[in-house]
């Protein structure tokens, strides 16, 4: 069975403002993902710029089929 990570996140932008996500799901390879790797994935995948602090909260790994090919 494929693995996915379910988590909440908070992103602060260096030029002001922020972005939050709750119950966000991402496909992962393997059984776990490091928070730093998860942050890098979110920032790159969402093409975010001027990112300051990022917090990963309530991270859980679940078994669920991958959604991306």
Buried (B, 14 or more C-beta within 10 A) or exposed (E): EEBBBBBBBBBBBEEEEEBEBEEBBBBBEEEEBEBEEBBEBBBEEEEEEEBEEBEBEEBEBEEEEEEEE
